[in-house]
Amino acid sequence: MSKRRVLILCTGNSCRSQMAEGLWRVLGGASWEVHSAGTRPAGFVHPLAVRAMAETDVDIRDQRSKSLDEYAGESFDVVVTVCDSAAQDCPMFPGGTRVLHWPLRDPAAVVGDEQEQMLAFRRTRDEIRGRIARWLPDEPA
């Protein structure tokens, strides 16, 4: 049986989509091939995203910020946009791609001390985990 493919899109591909990529790999298991990209990639994975994920034993240290252009012409079973900007810029994908829009607050936009920023990253991580966990069981194999 072939793996289903998911692409998670964000603007910078540094926080939300990176966390979602790591979580989908864990929650979706071996039946999913998981990718993330940005419409305007930042070129790095935010260190607080890495730290927030490590708190739940999900390691995203080796992930990298990628451009949507890397996936031009590829097909996906599901494309998830995690910010409004990416949803507006989301291209059409060949085949029967299902597009989901999960607008999430950008934890990197939170102004405050490190404790307040980490709280924002944890909230976003937990929201992503909940959305994926609720969606996957309803999806036919």
C-alpha positions in Angstrom: 0.0 0.0 0.0 1.4 3.4 -0.9 1.8 6.2 1.6 -0.6 9.1 1.5 1.1 12.5 1.0 0.4 15.7 2.9 1.9 19.1 2.5 1.6 21.7 5.2 1.9 25.3 4.0 2.7 28.5 5.9 4.2 31.8 4.9 7.7 31.4 6.4 7.9 27.7 7.1 9.7 28.4 10.3 7.1 27.7 13.1 3.6 26.5 12.5 4.1 24.3 9.5 7.3 22.9 10.9 5.6 21.9 14.1 2.7 20.4 12.1 5.2 18.5 10.0 6.7 16.9 13.1 3.4 16.2 14.7 1.8 14.7 11.6 4.8 12.3 11.2 4.2 11.1 14.8 0.4 11.0 14.8 0.0 9.8 11.2 2.6 7.1 11.4 4.0 5.1 8.6 1.0 5.5 6.3 1.9 9.2 5.7 4.6 11.0 3.8 4.8 14.4 5.4 6.2 17.6 4.0 6.0 21.3 4.8 6.9 24.5 2.9 6.5 28.2 2.8 5.2 30.7 0.3 8.1 33.0 1.4 10.4 30.7 3.4 12.3 32.3 6.3 15.3 30.0 5.7 15.4 28.7 9.3 13.3 26.7 11.8 12.5 28.9 14.8 14.5 27.8 17.9 11.5 28.1 20.1 9.5 25.8 17.8 12.3 23.2 18.1 12.2 23.7 21.9 8.5 23.4 22.3 8.4 20.3 20.2 11.2 18.7 22.2 9.1 19.1 25.3 6.8 16.5 23.8 9.6 14.3 22.5 9.1 15.3 18.9 12.4 16.2 17.3 12.3 18.7 14.5 15.9 19.9 14.7 16.8 18.4 11.4 13.9 19.9 9.5 14.6 22.8 7.2 12.6 25.8 5.9 11.7 25.0 2.3 10.1 26.9 -0.5 6.8 25.8 -2.0 8.6 25.9 -5.4 10.4 22.6 -4.3 7.1 20.8 -4.7 6.0 22.3 -8.0 4.2 19.7 -10.1 4.0 17.1 -7.3 0.7 15.7 -6.2 -0.6 15.5 -2.6 -3.6 13.8 -1.1 -4.0 16.6 1.4 -2.6 20.2 1.6 -3.1 22.0 4.9 -2.6 25.8 5.1 -1.9 27.0 8.6 -2.1 30.7 8.0 -4.4 33.0 6.0 -1.5 34.3 3.8 -0.6 30.8 2.7 -4.3 30.0 2.1 -4.5 33.0 -0.3 -1.3 32.0 -2.1 -2.0 28.3 -2.2 -1.6 27.0 -5.8 -3.7 24.4 -7.4 -2.3 20.9 -7.1 -2.9 18.1 -9.7 -5.2 15.3 -8.9 -7.8 15.0 -6.1 -6.0 17.1 -3.6 -8.0 17.9 -0.5 -7.2 21.4 0.9 -7.8 22.2 4.5 -7.4 25.6 6.1 -6.4 25.7 9.7 -5.7 29.3 10.6 -3.3 29.4 13.5 -1.9 32.4 15.4 1.8 32.9 14.6 3.7 32.2 17.9 6.7 34.1 16.5 4.7 37.3 16.4 4.2 37.3 20.2 6.0 40.2 21.9 7.2 39.6 25.4 9.8 37.8 27.4 11.0 34.3 26.6 8.5 32.8 29.0 5.6 34.5 27.2 6.9 33.5 23.8 7.3 29.9 24.9 3.7 29.9 26.1 2.6 31.0 22.7 4.7 28.2 21.0 3.2 25.6 23.4 -0.4 26.8 22.7 0.2 26.6 19.0 1.8 23.2 19.2 -1.1 21.9 21.3 -3.7 23.3 18.9 -1.9 21.7 16.0 -1.7 18.3 17.8 -5.5 18.5 18.5 -6.4 19.4 15.0 -4.4 16.6 13.5 -5.6 14.1 16.1 -9.2 15.0 15.4 -8.8 14.9 11.6 -6.9 11.7 11.1 -9.4 9.3 12.5 -12.1 10.7 10.2 -10.0 10.3 7.1 -10.5 7.1 5.1 -7.4 5.0 4.6 
